[in-house]
């Protein structure tokens, strides 16, 4: 290779090396320039300025432990009111949506033929009673005559048999009267339970039959009302332990989960697990005094199974995740922060229960994590200075604050918490 050619190859290699070095160092130079420009020209804090953060103090509190589920409200009793006899409806005494007591007359069927049948049975009994009275008089006469041998004994025995026959006939007549009276009473269609009437299914003047499937109205008992819901079979030990101490309290929540529609009790846990879903069915009962729950309505429910007494709690926003697990930034003297590993008992979207690693009264950072490291100088400020607003904890039906996002969020371990940042 000639000298000129060697020089050309070396020059090309030098250009390639210079290009590689430029590509490698260019992002670092641009980032430094952007940081200087942001801090110096746009009014942001310089690298040496304290970082504004929000802090909250760890505190001791009692934390309720809930199990969440979705259930369906069902009337405690539902009755399709049907006619027990055939006939024409001559009157309807209820209005749709009316609250009626047990025994309330809902409709009237034309009683004419049934009243006539009843009158016939009453008249038949009166006829047989008259015959019985006459037969008894004859029996008395035959008895006196038989004592003097005026009549033979066979005639006396025949008269006694006739009296016994007529006495049995009277009983048969009374049974027929009772049956006719019962059938006549069926012309008054009464409410078998106390409840609320639905939409009327039959109008006045229609002919109804006792064998018809369609009724006159559907009557539902709404106070109290039942709610059926399912929970994972893994919760069975907690549920059975809680039911052993008494009926577990349960809340029916609004669709957004922010307030309680009603408070009730778990009445029963089903005696078997659904193998297809791995869940167990529960039945709860609510007073439903204000009719907040309606049959067929989907309801969010939460069952209180335990209460963690006097535990250390911090806002969930303070919990960060790293390769070694959850941690928090603890504010030290001199307004510097230190990284502290913690273990959690449970966590929801508002607060976390800290088992170890933090003491009540220590202050932890809740916002402004982006540039925090061990020993970073911070400026503790309010939400407006930090440019963020601390999340508002929603009130629970029992007066506590917080929410739970699902079954895992109830009693989650530290391994189940979502990742957010690394120290």
C-alpha positions in Angstrom: 0.0 0.0 0.0 1.3 3.4 -1.0 1.9 6.2 1.5 -0.9 8.3 0.0 -3.4 5.5 0.4 -2.4 4.9 4.0 -3.0 8.6 4.8 -6.4 8.5 3.2 -7.4 5.4 5.3 -6.2 7.0 8.5 -8.1 10.2 7.8 -11.3 8.2 7.2 -10.9 6.3 10.5 -10.3 9.6 12.4 -13.5 11.0 11.0 -15.5 7.9 12.0 -14.1 8.0 15.6 -14.9 11.7 15.9 -18.5 11.0 14.8 -18.9 8.2 17.3 -17.6 10.4 20.2 -19.9 13.3 19.1 -23.0 11.1 19.1 -22.1 9.7 22.5 -21.6 13.0 24.2 -24.2 15.1 22.4 -27.3 13.9 24.6 -25.4 14.7 27.8 -24.6 18.2 26.5 -28.1 18.8 25.4 -29.6 17.7 28.7 -27.1 20.0 30.6 -28.0 22.8 28.3 -31.8 22.1 28.8 -31.4 22.0 32.6 -29.5 25.3 32.6 -32.0 26.9 30.2 -34.9 25.7 32.3 -33.5 26.8 35.6 -31.9 30.1 34.4 -34.2 31.4 31.7 -37.6 29.9 32.5 -37.6 30.7 36.2 -37.4 27.1 37.5 -35.3 26.2 40.5 -31.6 25.8 39.9 -29.8 22.5 40.6 -28.7 23.8 44.0 -32.1 25.2 45.0 -34.3 23.2 47.5 -36.9 21.1 45.8 -40.5 22.0 46.8 -42.4 19.0 48.2 -45.5 18.2 50.2 -45.2 16.2 53.4 -47.6 14.4 55.7 -47.1 13.1 59.2 -47.5 9.4 59.9 -50.2 8.9 62.4 -51.8 6.2 64.5 -55.4 5.1 63.6 -57.9 2.3 63.6 -58.2 1.0 60.1 -61.2 -1.1 59.1 -60.7 -4.0 56.8 -63.3 -4.6 54.1 -64.1 -7.1 51.5 -65.7 -5.7 48.3 -68.2 -7.3 46.1 -71.0 -6.6 43.6 -74.5 -8.0 44.4 -78.0 -8.0 43.2 -80.9 -6.7 45.3 -83.9 -9.1 45.7 -87.2 -8.6 47.4 -87.4 -10.5 50.6 -90.7 -12.0 49.4 -92.3 -11.9 46.0 -95.8 -13.1 45.2 -97.7 -13.2 41.9 -101.3 -12.6 43.1 -103.6 -14.9 41.2 -107.3 -15.7 41.4 -108.3 -19.0 43.0 -111.7 -19.1 41.3 -113.0 -18.4 37.9 -115.0 -15.3 37.2 -115.2 -11.7 36.0 -113.3 -8.9 37.8 -115.9 -6.4 39.0 -113.6 -4.0 40.9 -109.9 -3.3 41.7 -109.1 -1.6 44.9 -105.3 -0.9 44.6 -103.3 1.6 42.7 -100.0 0.7 41.0 -97.0 1.2 43.3 -99.2 1.3 46.5 -97.9 -0.1 49.8 -100.5 -2.5 51.1 -100.7 -4.4 54.3 -101.2 -8.2 54.6 -104.9 -9.1 54.0 -105.7 -6.0 52.0 -108.4 -6.6 49.4 -106.8 -6.0 46.0 -109.6 -7.0 43.7 -113.2 -8.4 43.6 -114.5 -11.2 41.4 -118.2 -11.4 40.7 -119.6 -13.5 43.6 -123.1 -14.1 42.3 -122.8 -17.8 41.4 -120.6 -18.6 44.5 -123.0 -16.8 46.8 -125.9 -18.9 45.3 -123.9 -22.1 45.9 -123.3 -21.1 49.5 -127.0 -20.3 50.1 -127.9 -23.8 48.7 -125.6 -25.5 51.2 -127.1 -23.5 54.0 -130.6 -24.4 52.9 -129.7 -28.1 52.6 -128.4 -28.1 56.1 -131.6 -26.5 57.4 -133.7 -29.1 55.6 -131.7 -32.0 57.1 -131.8 -30.5 60.6 -135.6 -30.4 60.3 -135.7 -34.1 59.3 -133.3 -34.9 62.2 -135.6 -33.2 64.7 -138.6 -35.2 63.5 -136.6 -38.4 63.5 -135.5 -37.8 67.1 -139.2 -37.2 68.2 -140.1 -40.5 66.5 -137.2 -42.2 68.3 -138.5 -41.0 71.7 -142.0 -42.4 70.9 -140.6 -45.8 69.8 -138.5 -46.0 72.8 -141.5 -45.5 75.2 -143.6 -47.9 73.1 -140.9 -50.5 73.1 -140.8 -50.5 76.9 -144.5 -51.7 76.8 -143.9 -54.0 73.9 -146.2 -51.9 71.7 -143.7 -52.0 68.9 -141.1 -54.5 68.0 -137.4 -54.0 68.7 -136.5 -54.0 65.0 -138.6 -50.9 64.3 -136.8 -49.1 67.3 -133.4 -50.0 65.9 -134.3 -48.8 62.4 -135.4 -45.4 63.9 -132.1 -45.2 65.8 -130.2 -45.8 62.6 -132.2 -43.1 60.8 -131.3 -40.5 63.5 -127.6 -41.4 63.3 -127.8 -41.2 59.5 -129.4 -37.7 59.7 -126.8 -36.6 62.3 -124.0 -37.6 59.9 -125.8 -35.8 57.1 -125.8 -32.6 59.2 -122.0 -32.9 59.5 -121.7 -33.4 55.8 -123.9 -30.3 55.2 -121.7 -28.2 57.5 -118.6 -29.3 55.6 -120.3 -28.3 52.4 -121.2 -24.9 53.9 -117.5 -24.4 55.0 -116.3 -25.3 51.5 -118.8 -23.0 49.8 -117.9 -20.2 52.3 -114.2 -20.6 51.5 -114.9 -20.5 47.7 -117.0 -17.5 48.2 -114.3 -15.7 50.1 -111.9 -16.3 47.2 -113.9 -13.8 45.2 -112.1 -11.2 47.4 -108.5 -11.3 46.2 -106.4 -10.3 49.2 -102.7 -9.5 49.6 -100.9 -12.6 51.1 -98.0 -10.4 52.4 -97.4 -6.8 53.2 -95.6 -5.2 50.3 -95.6 -2.9 47.3 -97.8 -3.5 44.3 -96.4 -3.5 40.8 -97.9 -2.7 37.4 -101.5 -4.0 37.1 -101.7 -7.0 34.8 -105.5 -7.3 34.5 -108.2 -4.6 34.1 -111.7 -4.5 35.4 -114.2 -6.5 33.3 -111.7 -9.2 32.3 -112.5 -12.9 32.9 -109.9 -14.6 35.0 -109.4 -18.3 35.7 -107.7 -20.0 38.6 -105.5 -22.1 36.4 -104.0 -19.1 34.5 -100.3 -18.4 34.9 -100.6 -14.7 34.6 -101.7 -13.0 37.8 -103.5 -9.8 38.7 -100.4 -8.0 40.1 -97.0 -8.8 41.5 -96.5 -8.0 45.1 -92.9 -7.5 46.5 -91.8 -7.0 50.1 -89.2 -4.3 50.0 -88.8 -3.6 53.8 -86.5 -5.3 54.6 -84.8 -6.3 51.3 -82.1 -8.9 50.5 -78.9 -8.5 48.6 -77.1 -11.6 47.2 -73.4 -11.2 46.3 -70.3 -13.4 45.9 -66.8 -13.3 47.4 -63.6 -15.2 46.5 -63.3 -18.5 48.3 -60.0 -17.4 49.8 -62.0 -15.1 52.1 -63.9 -18.0 53.6 -61.7 -18.3 56.7 -62.2 -14.6 57.5 -65.9 -14.7 56.8 -66.6 -17.8 58.9 -64.5 -16.5 61.8 -66.4 -13.2 61.7 -69.8 -14.9 61.5 -68.9 -17.0 64.5 -68.7 -13.8 66.5 -72.0 -12.5 65.2 -73.6 -11.3 62.0 -71.0 -9.3 60.0 -71.9 -5.7 59.2 -72.3 -4.9 55.5 -72.8 -1.6 53.6 -74.6 -1.1 50.3 -72.8 1.7 48.4 -73.7 4.1 45.7 -72.4 3.5 42.2 -69.4 5.8 42.8 -68.7 4.1 46.1 -68.6 7.4 48.0 -71.6 7.0 50.3 -73.7 4.3 51.8 -77.2 3.6 50.6 -78.0 1.4 53.6 -76.4 -0.6 56.4 -77.3 -4.2 57.0 -76.1 -7.6 58.2 -74.8 -10.7 56.5 -77.5 -13.3 57.2 -76.0 -16.5 55.8 -73.0 -17.8 53.9 -73.9 -20.4 51.3 -73.0 -24.0 52.2 -70.9 -24.7 49.0 -68.4 -23.0 46.8 -69.2 -22.4 43.1 -66.6 -24.6 41.4 -66.9 -22.7 38.1 -66.0 -19.3 39.6 -64.3 -20.2 42.8 -66.6 -17.9 44.8 -69.1 -18.4 47.6 -72.5 -16.7 47.7 -73.6 -14.6 50.7 -77.0 -13.2 51.6 -77.3 -9.8 53.3 -80.4 -8.1 54.6 -81.0 -4.4 54.7 -83.8 -2.4 56.4 -84.4 -0.3 53.3 -86.4 2.2 55.2 -86.0 4.9 52.5 -86.4 2.5 49.6 -82.8 3.1 48.4 -82.5 -0.5 47.2 -84.8 -1.9 44.5 -85.3 -5.6 43.4 -83.0 -6.4 40.5 -80.6 -3.5 41.2 -76.9 -4.0 41.0 -75.3 -2.9 44.3 -71.7 -2.4 45.4 -71.3 -3.9 48.9 -68.5 -4.0 51.4 -68.3 -6.4 54.3 -66.4 -5.3 57.5 -64.4 -8.4 58.5 -61.8 -6.8 60.8 -60.4 -3.6 62.3 -56.7 -3.0 62.6 -56.2 -1.3 65.9 -53.7 1.5 66.5 -51.6 1.1 63.4 -49.3 3.6 61.7 -50.9 5.0 58.5 -49.6 7.3 55.8 -51.1 8.6 52.6 -50.8 6.2 49.8 -49.1 8.9 47.7 -46.1 8.6 50.0 -45.4 5.0 49.1 -42.9 4.5 46.4 -41.6 1.3 44.8 -38.1 0.2 44.1 -36.2 -3.0 43.3 -36.0 -3.8 47.0 -39.7 -3.2 47.7 -41.7 -0.2 49.0 -40.0 2.8 50.5 -40.8 6.4 51.6 -38.8 9.6 51.7 -38.6 10.7 55.4 -38.0 14.4 56.2 -35.1 14.9 58.5 -33.8 17.8 60.4 -32.4 20.5 58.2 -35.1 19.8 55.6 -33.3 16.9 53.9 -34.8 13.6 53.0 -33.7 10.1 53.5 -34.9 6.9 51.9 -36.5 4.5 54.3 -37.7 1.0 53.4 -41.0 0.0 54.8 -43.3 -3.1 54.9 -47.0 -2.7 54.5 -50.0 -4.5 56.0 -52.5 -3.2 53.5 -52.9 -0.3 51.1 -55.8 1.3 49.2 -55.9 4.4 47.0 -55.9 6.8 49.9 -53.9 5.4 52.8 -51.4 2.7 53.5 -50.9 0.8 56.8 -47.1 0.6 57.6 -46.1 -2.5 59.6 -42.4 -1.7 60.0 -39.9 1.1 59.1 -41.8 4.1 60.2 -42.9 5.6 63.5 -46.0 7.8 64.2 -45.1 11.5 63.9 -42.4 11.1 61.3 -43.1 13.2 58.2 -43.0 11.7 54.8 -42.9 13.3 51.3 -46.1 12.9 49.3 -45.3 14.8 46.1 -42.3 16.0 44.2 -40.4 12.7 43.9 -38.9 13.3 40.4 -35.6 14.8 41.6 -35.4 13.4 45.1 -32.4 11.3 46.2 -30.8 10.4 49.5 -29.9 13.7 51.3 -31.7 16.0 48.9 -32.5 19.5 50.3 -36.2 20.2 50.1 -38.5 23.1 50.7 -41.7 22.0 52.5 -44.6 24.0 51.0 -48.3 23.8 50.6 -50.1 22.3 47.6 -50.2 25.6 45.8 -46.5 26.2 46.0 -45.7 22.6 44.9 -48.1 22.9 42.0 -50.2 20.0 43.1 -53.2 19.4 45.2 -53.2 16.6 47.8 -55.9 14.0 47.0 -59.0 14.2 49.1 -59.9 11.0 50.9 -63.5 10.1 50.4 -65.6 9.4 53.5 -66.6 5.9 54.3 -70.0 5.0 55.5 -68.6 4.3 59.0 -66.9 7.7 59.2 -63.4 6.6 58.1 -61.9 7.8 54.9 -60.6 5.9 52.0 -61.7 3.6 49.3 -60.8 0.1 48.2 -60.4 -0.8 44.5 -61.1 -4.5 44.7 -60.6 -7.8 46.4 -56.8 -7.6 46.3 -56.9 -4.1 47.6 -58.5 -5.3 50.8 -55.6 -7.0 52.5 -52.7 -6.6 50.1 -49.2 -7.4 51.0 -46.2 -5.2 50.0 -45.5 -7.5 47.1 -48.9 -6.7 45.6 -48.4 -2.9 45.5 -48.0 -1.1 42.2 -44.6 0.2 41.1 -44.2 4.0 40.9 -40.5 5.0 41.1 -37.1 3.8 42.1 -34.9 5.4 44.8 
